[in-house]
């Protein structure tokens, strides 16, 4: 099992190609499989009347509109062309989430490995149809969703032409309170949707995505930033590079730990059987011909002799030789 780890750069580049390239380097150093950005044309994404989310007001102030905020966080089409080339040079997968139809058309030409859809577009039928018509693999976040809304989105994507869909459990609050994570919903999603399930995380820290892997997540997405103190809407709910590296390392360890699901003795522990298990031994001196009883036998380490599971087979038989106390029968 290999969990696909997406380092979500989002708009944490603050509109700077150079900062975005630095994030590519740090995501690669952390061991992520992909770094993901966001592609949008502000006026196509939000109206001039759209307000900010509460977390955005908290991180960037409430005076400006959402449109004005986003206008400061845009990368150009040429920037994304250069970013994809830089990702290839560095050796990490490039992704960017489109937030409008024009951006879908543009990114489709960049030939990404798959689409990563945001939670907010789950109820956007024209958007889903446009993605579906590309017939490319989709990884879809599901924050704010009821299960039936996810089913509807999957049906639209499949009808339009996309069949390979992975669904990410998600909570769209930044940061997400631990009491609202509801990781066990992943089980219901897997049973009902019959799709591979992953997790897109907005909690503080790295514990929850690690736990999601233990529950079977095949994709993990997590926001990261070069510095949480930077200005911008998403920095405060993001990991810094060392934290991202720790998360990736922990997830890789969990991958190895999951195994094949069958309980069995492993090769590494085989050598410890004789040390940790016990054998039937003489409790005291026993003479040849003496009958073995519960009074002259006991069970002690090491486990190199007769197993205590044969206790009743041994009781009542006769000693074939003399035994000293503690000697294995």
Number of C-alpha atoms within 10 A of each C-alpha: 11 10 19 17 23 25 30 28 26 22 24 27 23 20 17 17 18 12 14 25 19 13 22 27 17 22 29 20 15 19 19 25 17 24 29 22 22 21 25 24 19 20 13 13 17 18 12 12 9 12 16 19 14 13 17 17 16 11 17 16 15 15 11 12 17 21 20 15 18 20 14 14 20 20 21 14 14 10 17 22 13 14 20 23 14 17 20 12 9 15 14 20 19 24 28 26 20 26 21 21 17 13 19 20 14 14 19 15 9 15 13 16 13 18 23 24 22 20 20 14 18 22 14 11 14 13 19 22 18 18 25 23 14 16 16 19 18 21 20 26 28 25 19 15 18 9 14 11 14 21 16 14 20 25 16 20 25 18 13 17 17 21 16 16 20 22 28 29 28 27 24 20 18 19 17 16 12 12 7 12 18 11 20 11 13 22 14 12 20 15 12 12 17 12 15 19 26 30 29 29 30 26 24 16 17 19 12 19 26 21 15 23 21 15 16 19 24 21 23 25 24 25 25 28 28 21 14 16 9 15 13 20 23 24 24 21 23 26 26 18 21 15 15 25 19 15 24 25 16 17 25 18 12 16 18 11 10 13 10 8 6 6 7 6 9 8 8 7 8 10 10 12 13 14 12 11 16 21 23 25 24 23 20 15 13 20 14 11 12 15 15 17 17 12 9 16 23 20 19 19 16 17 19 14 17 16 14 18 11 11 16 11 9 18 14 12 13 15 16 12 11 13 18 14 14 17 18 22 19
